[in-house]
Amino acid sequence: METTKKTKYWLPLMMATCVVVGLVLGTLLTRHNESMNGRRLTNLNKLSALLGLIDNKYVDSLDLTKISEDLIPYVLRELDPHSVYMTAEERKLTDVQMEGRFGGIGVEFRLLDDTIFVTSVVKGGPSERVGLLAGDRIVTIEDSLFAGKGLSSDDVMKRLRGEKGTKVTIGVYRKGEAALLPFTIIRDDIPVYSVNARYKIGQDVGYIRIGDFGRNAHTEFLNAVASLRNQGCARLIIDLRGNTGGLMDPALNIANEFLPANRLILYTQGKAYKREDVYSNGKGSCQQYPVVVLVDEWSASSSEILTGALQDNDRAWIVGRRSFGKGLVQQEIPFRDGSAVRLTIARFYIPSGRCIQKPYVNGADESYQYDILNRYLSGELGSRDSIRFIDSLRYETRGGRTVYGGGGIVPDFFVPLDTSGYTSWYSQVVGNGLVSGFAYTYAVE
């Protein structure tokens, strides 16, 4: 009975998270500047002919561009869950995290009571330089009201972000001021960090949180290690919980820091891509550090590359819950209009030879999206004994420990999901944004 009650309160939050993470999980692992004007497009003659017939002979006038935009995602959905199409605008937004910077005014914000609430100002950024403060509410942009129902975070980012050196004028409500305060801000490059936290725990343990694998993740990681080393840390905890992935190379480079020479980190293979092995070079700066890696059900893709390389080489203890299970490699292929396809071109295999990609049915990605929810309902997130292992997918680490493929990385030490605090009251309060709303209001009052 208690389990049923917890499920009732936890289920809506889990479903919402599944949908959101499913939308952003297909992050890019490899990048090549390959045009869609290549020889393989000759196979699309029938489709091109059909679009031509519709354009020339259909009874009513149609927007052929819109038809094409709608058709491409449908085709890709029939392939696998991670081959996706991005419009030019979507591509710009997703590239921000990968590139590690964007042009903007340097604030973090939250939509509260239909207005833009500034939660923090980037130190040394353009907004701090003109005097914008946390707690300010942005009410106008370029002398026009920019508030009200229907306002989305994407709407805000489209207006506040822009090329370095361009200007934007905003009107700000600040508590205690009778009139709106005008600010003209010159946009600048705003860094986006992959390493979200680093600090010393206890006598000699360093903690590093990697939120994603952007282009600068490896450099940021080395800076974090150097800082912790200077504080006397001799052991490391790497937190990859909630890290849905990113670029492949930073994950490979971080794994290399921990491994002696000539250790396999991973290999990739696909129909049009012959097997390519990646080995450590023995020059890593963290080879002497004992290390623990924290993972959960949202740790995916590049997170699993790093985790798998360390587990299969018996180089780290993995703690947490079974990881997501994304073992597919995407390549970004741009179109001339700035849009792009991220197409699955290969699978990756970690050192034991296992592919950690969980099963999927082509064209039926709904069950794939809700896999984490199904894990919760089956009891897996609360008990290691509920994890189903397939004996035919049994592998061994370098030291002879048994591991399994076919569905994420199972940790060496299991930590159950804590749902003890989820009551009906808590679910309603959080779902209506009352906790965060009160916190922000209290902070500025």
Rosetta blueprint (number, residue, H / E / L):
1 M L
2 E H
3 T H
4 T H
5 K H
6 K H
7 T H
8 K H
9 Y H
10 W H
11 L H
12 P H
13 L H
14 M H
15 M H
16 A H
17 T H
18 C H
19 V H
20 V H
21 V H
22 G H
23 L H
24 V H
25 L L
26 G L
27 T L
28 L L
29 L L
30 T E
31 R E
32 H L
33 N L
34 E L
35 S L
36 M L
37 N L
38 G L
39 R H
40 R H
41 L H
42 T H
43 N H
44 L H
45 N H
46 K H
47 L H
48 S H
49 A H
50 L H
51 L H
52 G H
53 L H
54 I H
55 D H
56 N H
57 K H
58 Y L
59 V L
60 D L
61 S L
62 L L
63 D L
64 L H
65 T H
66 K H
67 I H
68 S H
69 E H
70 D H
71 L H
72 I H
73 P H
74 Y H
75 V H
76 L H
77 R H
78 E L
79 L L
80 D L
81 P L
82 H L
83 S L
84 V E
85 Y E
86 M E
87 T L
88 A H
89 E H
90 E H
91 R H
92 K H
93 L H
94 T H
95 D H
96 V H
97 Q H
98 M H
99 E H
100 G L
101 R E
102 F E
103 G E
104 G E
105 I L
106 G L
107 V E
108 E E
109 F E
110 R E
111 L E
112 L E
113 D L
114 D L
115 T E
116 I E
117 F E
118 V E
119 T E
120 S E
121 V E
122 V L
123 K L
124 G L
125 G L
126 P H
127 S H
128 E H
129 R H
130 V H
131 G L
132 L L
133 L L
134 A L
135 G L
136 D L
137 R E
138 I E
139 V E
140 T E
141 I E
142 E L
143 D L
144 S E
145 L E
146 F L
147 A L
148 G L
149 K L
150 G L
151 L L
152 S L
153 S H
154 D H
155 D H
156 V H
157 M H
158 K H
159 R H
160 L H
161 R L
162 G L
163 E L
164 K L
165 G L
166 T L
167 K E
168 V E
169 T E
170 I E
171 G E
172 V E
173 Y E
174 R L
175 K L
176 G L
177 E L
178 A L
179 A L
180 L L
181 L E
182 P E
183 F E
184 T E
185 I E
186 I E
187 R L
188 D E
189 D E
190 I E
191 P E
192 V L
193 Y L
194 S L
195 V E
196 N E
197 A E
198 R E
199 Y E
200 K E
201 I E
202 G L
203 Q L
204 D L
205 V E
206 G E
207 Y E
208 I E
209 R E
210 I E
211 G L
212 D L
213 F E
214 G L
215 R L
216 N L
217 A H
218 H H
219 T H
220 E H
221 F H
222 L H
223 N H
224 A H
225 V H
226 A H
227 S H
228 L H
229 R H
230 N H
231 Q L
232 G L
233 C L
234 A L
235 R E
236 L E
237 I E
238 I E
239 D E
240 L L
241 R L
242 G L
243 N L
244 T L
245 G L
246 G E
247 L L
248 M H
249 D H
250 P H
251 A H
252 L H
253 N H
254 I H
255 A H
256 N H
257 E L
258 F L
259 L L
260 P L
261 A L
262 N L
263 R L
264 L E
265 I E
266 L E
267 Y E
268 T E
269 Q E
270 G E
271 K L
272 A L
273 Y E
274 K E
275 R E
276 E E
277 D E
278 V E
279 Y E
280 S L
281 N L
282 G L
283 K L
284 G L
285 S L
286 C L
287 Q L
288 Q L
289 Y L
290 P L
291 V E
292 V E
293 V E
294 L E
295 V E
296 D L
297 E L
298 W L
299 S L
300 A L
301 S L
302 S H
303 S H
304 E H
305 I H
306 L H
307 T H
308 G H
309 A H
310 L H
311 Q H
312 D H
313 N L
314 D L
315 R L
316 A L
317 W E
318 I E
319 V E
320 G E
321 R L
322 R L
323 S L
324 F L
325 G L
326 K L
327 G L
328 L E
329 V E
330 Q E
331 Q E
332 E E
333 I E
334 P E
335 F L
336 R L
337 D L
338 G L
339 S L
340 A E
341 V E
342 R E
343 L E
344 T E
345 I E
346 A E
347 R E
348 F E
349 Y E
350 I L
351 P L
352 S L
353 G L
354 R L
355 C L
356 I L
357 Q L
358 K L
359 P L
360 Y L
361 V E
362 N L
363 G L
364 A E
365 D L
366 E H
367 S H
368 Y H
369 Q H
370 Y L
371 D H
372 I H
373 L H
374 N H
375 R H
376 Y H
377 L H
378 S H
379 G L
380 E L
381 L L
382 G L
383 S L
384 R H
385 D H
386 S H
387 I L
388 R L
389 F L
390 I L
391 D H
392 S H
393 L H
394 R E
395 Y E
396 E E
397 T L
398 R L
399 G L
400 G L
401 R L
402 T E
403 V E
404 Y E
405 G L
406 G L
407 G L
408 G L
409 I L
410 V L
411 P L
412 D L
413 F E
414 F E
415 V L
416 P L
417 L L
418 D L
419 T L
420 S L
421 G L
422 Y L
423 T L
424 S H
425 W H
426 Y H
427 S H
428 Q H
429 V H
430 V H
431 G H
432 N L
433 G L
434 L H
435 V H
436 S H
437 G H
438 F H
439 A H
440 Y H
441 T H
442 Y H
443 A H
444 V H
445 E L
